[in-house]
Amino acid sequence: MRTGSPDTRLIVLRGNSGSGKTSVARAVRAAYGRGLALVGQDVIRRELLRERDVDGGVNIGLIDTIVREASVRQALRQARLTPAQTNQ
């Protein structure tokens, strides 16, 4: 199955600490509802991996995997399929 569709969008918010990235992300999620995955790099990096912010850190690969999985699951929900049904 191809991930995403012509309507799929990836929004990346970057900025200095305290600049409002999280507030903007939460507002976007509130506006668009359940079809939007909010993937916080700080949560993944600091809490899951306990990794410092370094070039080439593991967190980038993990974020890529999470975003792709969220995209596939959303596409399956829209098609009303379960992940198990796609393996048949």
C-alpha positions in Angstrom: 0.0 0.0 0.0 1.3 3.4 -0.9 1.6 5.8 2.1 -0.6 8.9 1.9 -2.6 10.4 -0.9 -2.6 13.6 -2.9 -4.4 15.2 0.0 -1.8 14.2 2.7 0.1 17.0 4.2 3.1 17.0 6.6 3.4 20.1 8.7 6.8 20.7 10.4 6.9 23.4 13.0 10.4 24.6 14.0 11.5 27.6 16.1 13.2 28.7 19.2 12.2 27.5 22.7 9.1 29.3 23.9 8.2 30.6 20.4 4.7 28.9 20.5 5.3 25.8 18.4 3.4 23.5 20.7 0.5 26.0 21.0 0.3 26.3 17.2 0.4 22.5 16.8 -2.4 22.0 19.4 -4.5 24.7 17.7 -4.1 22.9 14.3 -5.0 19.6 15.8 -8.1 21.1 17.5 -9.1 22.6 14.1 -8.7 19.4 12.1 -9.6 16.7 14.7 -8.9 13.0 14.8 -7.4 12.7 11.3 -4.3 14.6 12.4 -1.3 13.0 14.2 0.7 15.3 16.5 4.3 13.9 16.7 6.4 15.9 19.2 10.2 15.6 18.6 11.0 16.7 22.1 8.8 14.0 23.7 10.4 11.3 21.5 13.9 12.6 21.9 13.9 13.4 25.6 11.4 11.0 27.1 11.4 7.9 24.9 15.0 7.8 23.8 16.7 10.0 26.4 18.8 11.4 23.6 20.3 14.9 23.4 19.6 17.1 20.4 22.5 16.0 18.1 23.0 15.9 14.4 22.1 12.4 13.1 20.3 11.4 16.3 18.1 8.3 16.4 15.0 10.4 17.0 14.8 11.5 13.3 14.4 7.9 12.1 11.9 7.1 14.8 9.8 10.2 13.9 9.9 9.1 10.2 8.6 5.7 11.2 5.9 7.1 13.4 4.7 9.6 10.8 4.6 6.9 8.1 2.6 4.5 10.4 0.2 7.3 11.3 -0.3 8.0 7.6 -1.0 4.3 6.7 -3.4 3.9 9.6 -5.3 7.0 8.6 -5.5 5.7 5.0 -6.8 2.4 6.3 -9.4 4.0 8.5 -10.6 6.0 5.5 -10.9 2.8 3.5 -12.4 1.0 6.6 -9.7 -1.7 6.6 -7.6 -3.1 9.5 -3.8 -3.6 9.2 -4.5 -7.4 9.3 -6.7 -7.2 6.2 -4.0 -5.5 4.1 -1.7 -8.6 4.6 -4.2 -11.0 3.0 
